[in-house]
Amino acid sequence: MKESTKFEWSKVSLITVAHFFHDIYTAFLAPLLPLLRDTMGFSLTFAGFLSVVQRLPTLLNPFVGMLAERTKARYFVIFTPAVTAVAMSLITVAPNKLTLILLVLISGISSSFFHVPSPVMMRKVSGNRVGMGMSFYMVGGELARSAGPVAALGAVELWGLNGVTYFIPTGILASLLLYFRLRNISIAEDVSSSHRLDYLKTFKSFFPLISSIALILFFRAAMKSALTFYLPIFLKSRGESLWYAGIALSILQGAGVLGTFFAGTISDKIGRRSTLLIASIGAPTLFFAFLYTTGWLQILALIASGLFLFATGPVFLAIVNEYKTKHSSFVNAVFMTTTFLIGAIMVMVVGLMGDYLTLETTYIVVGAFAFLSVPVVLRMSKK
């Protein structure tokens, strides 16, 4: 299949909508953590463990990528929103910790099957504007993470903990809609039989690039976990209300929408490395501004932080999906595995640090640590 150089707006929009429908449910976990901690009585370490459980299935991503090259992987994109919706909408009524872990794990498996093939699908319909296409893709996810906290907390406010389950039909209907609109978009590469078994060779050639990306992710991931996953708990520990904490998370994610929307397109114009450098300097600087301000200044700092914090996402996706290979789904899967595993480890580390050092001290440490990503970016190719 020869890929068009045309930017296909209708298909780009549909894939963006699919990303939104899926990720709005995974965004329920962070804002509901304070309520779940109150009802089940678990520590920050266990809260971090839940995030690890949700990301654990990413270990299977390379195999999902191989599978995506041999099957009609568009159906992964179509039906996973329904699976994730059911699992995440039931977490507030989980009778015990084991059930909660199981539900979060199911959502993680579903998420892997969505996130491996969907960027490849987006690349195929973005023509020669891959950065812009990945910006739209990431906007779908960030809009979901912005709307998710408000939706989840709104349901609890109106109907109690059981209210979150009312979102299940929406997820199922979303998958039905996607079935009728996305079922004809192909994802699988035109891979000849002689290229089907050279995954190890592909990984070896991809390793220098993914190792640089992994280092940048490593230095930034703790700060990102602190400012997203733990933000409601952090603000509540400072005496803010649950609603304020949830709205603050939505504001951050909303700013992230703008950051992801513009970053990919900007990187098409000024280069991937230049965009990464700006984001790597700007994010931790504004993170400290958030820590040491209050009131409206703090909200403004949070918005500015979101712009830079999420800007790297579409740039990394563009870099990975522009990599010349017959195994795009596999390469994308390796990237996704790297991203999610580093994120899972660091969210656990932040939880442990928060238990032993307090979240206030932890935030200072992770903000300083994020500046170490700058030298790594400077060593990357200018292309």
Secondary structure, 3 states (H helix, E strand, C coil): CCCCCCCCHHHHHHHHHHHHHHHHHHCCHHHHHHHHHHHHCCCHHHHHHHHHHHHHHHHHHHHHHHHHCCCCCHHHHHHHHHHHHHHHHCHHHCCCHHHHHHHHHHHHHHHHHHHCCHHHHHHHHCCCCHHHHHHHHHHHHHHHHHHHHHHHHHHHHHHCHHHHHHHHHHHHHHHHHHHHHHCCCCCCCCCCHHHCCCHHHHHHHHHHHHHHHHHHHHHHHHHHHHHCCCHHHHHHHCCCCHHHHHHHHHHHHHHHHHHHHHHHHHHHHHCHHHHHHHHHHHHHHHHHHHHCCCHHHHHHHHHHHHHHHCCHHHHHHHHHHCCCCCCHHHHHHHHHHHHHHHHHHHHHHHHHHHHHHCHHHHHHHHHHHHCCHHHHHHCCCCC
